[in-house]
Amino acid sequence: MTAIDAPTVRETSPDNRSSAAELPALSIDRLSHSYGPRRALIDVSFAVAPASFTALLGLNGAGKSTLFSLVTRLFGVQTGRISIFGHDINRVPSEALRLMGVVFQPRTLDLDLSLTQNLQYHAALHGIARREALKRAAEVLARIDLADRAGSKVRDLSGGQMRRLEIARALLHRPRLLLLDEATVGLDVKARADILSHVRRLVTEQGIGVLWATHLFDEIVPSDHLVVLHQGRVLAHGEVSRVIDETATPDVGAAFAHLIKAATKSGNPSS
């Protein structure tokens, strides 16, 4: 099985805004990145459609965090192209980043501030006026069932509640693409299920495109889109059910193992 190249996209402008809805929420095109002699990503190409849930599946060290760092401009792009709804992140970074929300694996909340204060700080970074920020904060806290904890310090929340708050914070500026890097690490089974359910509702109810990085097979369902990343290369890209069919395996875990075995045997993970 070979990886599917992401479609070519064009910059949005007043003349083509009507076609913006047809553009991928995220397009990764022939992306490569190295740390000195070590190649972390090698010709990675895939796309995340609007209003879809795409699982980025890979073991630790596969390149998932490097990919997230490039998409969010923590690292500069060395080779390849990244576009968000047609906006190249190198050419028009402000437009691209405005359309994206991110939840990183390490928690980045201020534990000594209240829930509302954390949200207000994030809103200020996006230029949202205080009155509007308070309104949006109240709305998102109600949506994640934490309205009654608005004035509490973040350190008093459970791990699952903190993750829900981080997701709410990432959505405060109303992006159309949400990236989550191993968002359920360290959570118990119920908290993991709650986070996944919440994110999947964002896809169906708000039309948000989601890229969900994980190493856990049970977080992926047959209707999801799947990108299998291994040693910096994409081994497979497509709907989960299709990947399972093409590998002639019974489930995601078996399909993943089959792809890794085949890549190891060939000596070229892109095979």
C-alpha positions as CSV (number, residue, x, y, z in Angstrom):
1,M,0.0,0.0,0.0
2,T,1.3,3.5,-0.8
3,A,0.5,6.8,0.8
4,I,-2.0,9.0,-1.0
5,D,-0.6,12.5,-1.9
6,A,-2.5,15.5,-0.5
7,P,-4.4,17.4,-3.2
8,T,-2.8,20.6,-4.5
9,V,-4.4,23.7,-3.0
10,R,-4.4,27.3,-4.0
11,E,-4.4,30.5,-1.9
12,T,-7.8,31.9,-1.1
13,S,-8.5,35.4,-2.3
14,P,-11.6,37.6,-2.9
15,D,-11.9,36.0,-6.3
16,N,-12.1,32.4,-5.0
17,R,-13.7,32.6,-1.6
18,S,-16.7,30.7,-2.9
19,S,-14.5,27.7,-3.3
20,A,-12.8,27.9,0.1
21,A,-15.3,25.4,1.6
22,E,-14.0,22.8,-0.9
23,L,-10.4,23.2,0.3
24,P,-8.8,20.8,2.8
25,A,-8.9,22.0,6.4
26,L,-5.2,21.0,6.4
27,S,-3.0,20.0,3.5
28,I,0.5,18.5,4.0
29,D,2.4,18.2,0.8
30,R,5.8,16.5,0.5
31,L,6.9,17.6,4.0
32,S,10.4,16.6,5.2
33,H,12.3,17.7,8.3
34,S,15.7,16.8,9.8
35,Y,17.5,17.3,13.1
36,G,21.0,17.4,11.8
37,P,21.6,14.0,10.1
38,R,18.5,12.4,11.5
39,R,15.4,12.5,9.3
40,A,12.3,13.0,11.4
41,L,9.8,13.3,8.5
42,I,10.3,12.1,4.9
43,D,8.0,13.3,2.1
44,V,4.9,13.3,4.2
45,S,1.7,14.1,2.3
46,F,-1.9,13.9,3.4
47,A,-5.0,16.1,3.9
48,V,-7.6,16.6,6.6
49,A,-11.1,17.4,5.2
50,P,-13.4,20.0,6.8
51,A,-15.9,18.4,9.2
52,S,-13.9,15.2,9.5
53,F,-12.0,13.2,12.1
54,T,-8.5,12.1,11.0
55,A,-6.5,9.9,13.3
56,L,-2.7,10.3,13.0
57,L,-1.5,6.9,14.3
58,G,2.1,6.2,15.2
59,L,4.4,4.9,17.9
60,N,6.4,7.2,20.1
61,G,9.2,8.6,17.8
62,A,7.2,8.2,14.6
63,G,7.3,12.0,14.0
64,K,3.8,13.0,15.2
65,S,5.1,15.8,17.5
66,T,7.5,17.1,14.9
67,L,4.6,17.3,12.4
68,F,2.6,19.3,14.9
69,S,5.5,21.6,15.6
70,L,5.7,22.3,11.9
71,V,2.0,22.9,11.4
72,T,1.9,25.3,14.4
73,R,5.1,27.1,13.3
74,L,7.1,26.2,16.4
75,F,9.6,24.9,13.8
76,G,10.2,26.4,10.4
77,V,9.4,24.3,7.3
78,Q,12.6,23.0,5.7
79,T,11.1,21.1,2.7
80,G,7.4,20.9,1.5
81,R,4.3,22.9,2.1
82,I,1.6,23.2,4.7
83,S,-1.7,24.9,4.0
84,I,-4.8,25.6,6.2
85,F,-7.9,26.1,4.1
86,G,-5.7,27.2,1.3
87,H,-3.5,29.6,3.3
88,D,0.2,28.6,3.1
89,I,1.6,28.9,6.6
90,N,4.9,30.3,5.3
91,R,3.4,32.9,3.1
92,V,0.4,34.0,5.2
93,P,1.0,32.7,8.7
94,S,-1.5,35.0,10.5
95,E,-4.4,33.9,8.2
96,A,-3.5,30.2,8.5
97,L,-3.0,30.2,12.3
98,R,-6.2,32.2,12.8
99,L,-8.2,29.2,11.5
100,M,-6.5,26.6,13.8
101,G,-6.7,25.6,17.4
102,V,-4.2,23.3,19.1
103,V,-4.1,21.1,22.2
104,F,-0.5,19.9,22.8
105,Q,0.4,16.8,24.8
106,P,2.0,18.7,27.7
107,R,-0.6,20.7,29.6
108,T,-0.1,24.5,29.1
109,L,-2.7,25.9,31.5
110,D,-1.7,28.2,34.3
111,L,-2.6,26.2,37.4
112,D,-2.9,29.2,39.7
113,L,-5.3,31.1,37.6
114,S,-9.0,30.4,37.5
115,L,-10.7,28.7,34.5
116,T,-12.1,32.1,33.3
117,Q,-8.8,33.8,33.7
118,N,-7.0,31.2,31.6
119,L,-9.6,31.7,28.9
120,Q,-9.3,35.4,29.1
121,Y,-5.6,35.3,28.7
122,H,-5.9,33.2,25.6
123,A,-8.6,35.5,24.2
124,A,-6.3,38.5,24.6
125,L,-3.6,36.8,22.6
126,H,-6.1,36.6,19.8
127,G,-7.1,40.2,20.1
128,I,-10.6,39.4,21.5
129,A,-12.0,42.3,23.5
130,R,-12.6,41.7,27.2
131,R,-16.4,41.8,27.1
132,E,-16.5,39.4,24.2
133,A,-13.9,37.2,25.8
134,L,-16.0,36.9,29.0
135,K,-19.1,36.0,26.9
136,R,-17.2,33.3,25.0
137,A,-15.6,32.0,28.1
138,A,-19.0,31.5,29.7
139,E,-20.3,29.8,26.6
140,V,-17.5,27.3,26.3
141,L,-17.5,26.5,30.0
142,A,-21.2,25.7,29.9
143,R,-20.5,23.5,26.8
144,I,-18.0,21.4,28.7
145,D,-20.0,21.3,31.9
146,L,-17.6,23.4,33.9
147,A,-19.6,26.6,34.3
148,D,-19.9,26.0,38.0
149,R,-16.1,25.9,38.3
150,A,-15.5,29.1,36.4
151,G,-13.9,30.8,39.4
152,S,-11.9,27.8,40.6
153,K,-8.2,27.4,40.2
154,V,-7.2,25.1,37.4
155,R,-5.1,23.0,39.9
156,D,-8.3,21.9,41.6
157,L,-9.6,20.2,38.4
158,S,-9.2,16.5,37.5
159,G,-7.0,15.5,34.6
160,G,-10.0,15.0,32.3
161,Q,-11.5,18.4,33.3
162,M,-8.2,20.1,32.5
163,R,-8.1,18.5,29.0
164,R,-11.7,19.6,28.4
165,L,-10.7,23.1,29.4
166,E,-7.7,23.0,27.0
167,I,-10.0,22.0,24.2
168,A,-12.4,24.8,25.1
169,R,-9.5,27.3,25.2
170,A,-8.4,26.1,21.7
171,L,-11.8,26.8,20.3
172,L,-12.3,30.2,21.9
173,H,-11.2,32.1,18.8
174,R,-13.5,29.9,16.7
175,P,-11.1,28.1,14.5
176,R,-12.2,25.6,11.8
177,L,-9.4,23.2,12.3
178,L,-8.4,21.5,15.6
179,L,-5.2,19.6,16.3
180,L,-4.8,17.4,19.3
181,D,-1.5,15.7,20.1
182,E,-2.0,12.6,22.4
183,A,-4.7,14.5,24.2
184,T,-5.8,11.5,26.4
185,V,-2.4,10.5,27.7
186,G,-2.5,9.9,31.5
187,L,-6.3,9.9,31.7
188,D,-8.5,7.0,32.9
189,V,-10.8,5.1,30.6
190,K,-13.9,7.2,31.3
191,A,-12.1,10.5,30.9
192,R,-10.6,9.3,27.6
193,A,-14.0,8.3,26.3
194,D,-15.5,11.7,27.4
195,I,-12.8,13.6,25.6
196,L,-13.2,11.6,22.4
197,S,-16.9,12.0,22.5
198,H,-16.6,15.7,23.0
199,V,-14.2,16.1,20.1
200,R,-16.3,13.9,17.7
201,R,-19.4,16.1,18.5
202,L,-17.4,19.1,17.5
203,V,-16.9,17.5,14.0
204,T,-20.6,16.7,13.6
205,E,-22.2,19.7,15.3
206,Q,-19.8,22.5,14.4
207,G,-18.2,21.2,11.2
208,I,-14.6,21.4,12.6
209,G,-11.9,19.4,10.9
210,V,-9.9,17.4,13.5
211,L,-6.4,15.9,13.4
212,W,-6.1,13.5,16.4
213,A,-2.6,12.2,17.0
214,T,-2.5,8.9,19.0
215,H,-0.7,5.6,19.5
216,L,-3.9,3.9,20.9
217,F,-5.9,1.7,18.6
218,D,-9.1,1.8,20.6
219,E,-9.4,5.6,20.0
220,I,-10.0,4.9,16.3
221,V,-13.3,3.8,14.7
222,P,-14.0,2.4,11.2
223,S,-15.5,5.6,9.9
224,D,-12.5,7.7,10.8
225,H,-9.9,8.8,8.3
226,L,-6.5,7.3,9.2
227,V,-2.9,8.3,8.6
228,V,-0.3,5.7,9.7
229,L,3.1,7.4,10.4
230,H,6.2,5.3,11.1
231,Q,9.8,6.4,11.2
232,G,8.8,9.7,9.6
233,R,7.0,8.2,6.6
234,V,3.3,7.7,5.8
235,L,2.6,4.0,5.4
236,A,-1.1,4.4,4.7
237,H,-3.7,7.1,4.3
238,G,-7.4,6.6,3.9
239,E,-10.7,5.7,5.6
240,V,-10.0,3.2,8.4
241,S,-12.3,0.5,6.8
242,R,-10.4,0.8,3.5
243,V,-7.0,0.5,5.2
244,I,-8.3,-2.6,7.0
245,D,-9.7,-4.1,3.8
246,E,-6.5,-3.4,1.8
247,T,-4.3,-5.1,4.5
248,A,-6.7,-8.0,4.7
249,T,-6.7,-7.7,8.5
250,P,-9.6,-7.7,11.1
251,D,-9.0,-4.4,12.8
252,V,-6.9,-1.3,13.2
253,G,-4.3,-2.9,15.5
254,A,-3.7,-5.8,13.1
255,A,-3.6,-3.5,10.1
256,F,-1.0,-1.3,11.8
257,A,1.1,-4.4,12.7
258,H,0.9,-5.6,9.1
259,L,2.0,-2.3,7.7
260,I,5.0,-2.1,10.1
261,K,6.0,-5.6,9.3
262,A,5.8,-5.0,5.6
263,A,7.9,-1.8,5.9
264,T,10.5,-3.5,8.0
265,K,10.8,-6.4,5.6
266,S,11.2,-4.2,2.6
267,G,13.7,-1.9,4.4
268,N,11.7,1.1,3.1
269,P,8.9,2.3,5.4
270,S,7.2,4.1,2.4
271,S,6.5,0.8,0.7
